[in-house]
Amino acid sequence: MLGLVITTDGKMYKKEFTRPLYRSIGEVTGGEYMEHVCPVLLPSPF
């Protein structure tokens, strides 16, 4: 999965992420926690 990484100093770059995503994304973000949000009041499919 290809993702866009935006750093705190405003730099952007593309990075290939592998499964499981929480581990490969965690390496970029500096942690292994990824929040999963389930919207309640938005219409489907949001």
N, C-alpha and C positions, 0 to 999 in steps of 0.2 A: 504494500500500500504506500503510495507516494503522498507525503504530507508537506505542508508549508510551515517552517519554523520561523518565528519572529522573536528576536532577542530583545532584552530590555533597553539596549542601546540603539534600537531601530534597524538592525540588520535583518535581512530576510534571506533564506535559502531553502532549497528543496532537499528533502531527505527521504530515503526509502526506509519504511518501518516494516518489521517482520512480526509474525505471530509468535507468542502472544503479545498483543499490542501494549498491554499495560507495562510489560518489561522494556520493550524497545523505546516506547515513548518516555518511560520513567528515566532511562539513561540520559535523554536530552533535557528533561525538566529538572533533573537532580533528585528525583524521588521515585518511589514505586507506587505512588497512590494516584489513581485516576478517578475523578468523580463522574458518576453516571447519573444523569438528571432525567426524570420522567415528568414532563409538563402535564398539568392536570386541566387547566382551563383553556388551553389552546385547541383549535379544531384539528382533527386528524389530517394529515400524518405527522404533525409537528410534535 
